[in-house]
Amino acid sequence: MSESSLATPITHRVSLALLITRVGIFIAMMIWVIDKFAQPDHTAAVFESFYGIGGIGTSVSYLLGAIQLAIMIGFILGYQKTITYGLVLFMHTASTLVSFPRYLAPFESSNILFYAAWPMLAACFTLYYLRDLDTRGTLH
């Protein structure tokens, strides 16, 4: 049977919702990719502050940005979904969890903004979990 013969109203609706979710996650994650190229010093500060890794230079920031860019291109194209969606879920999970101390003091500074990571983490998990149903605009 062809994919179109298996389409039902619910699969049509689900595939649209997953496409919109993928695009939304892509937009948010691409800001972090662009940041690695546009502000490598910011990347160094983030790695030192959140991951305890100091001395990240410009070339390392660019390398990390290039790797993430490749992952995000695969992700938006729906290419190798188990791998690319899994890597996006892993990256966002790591960044959400290393921010844990910020959740314990939500009203200090701008820590309240960190809470936006949780619904995005849920969206990343949902997209990974339902990746077989994410068929719109994907490479097969």
Summary of the structure (lengths in Angstrom):
residues: 140
radius of gyration: 17.1
end to end distance: 15.8
largest distance: 56.7
contacts: 368
relative contact order: 0.15
helix: 79%
strand: 0%
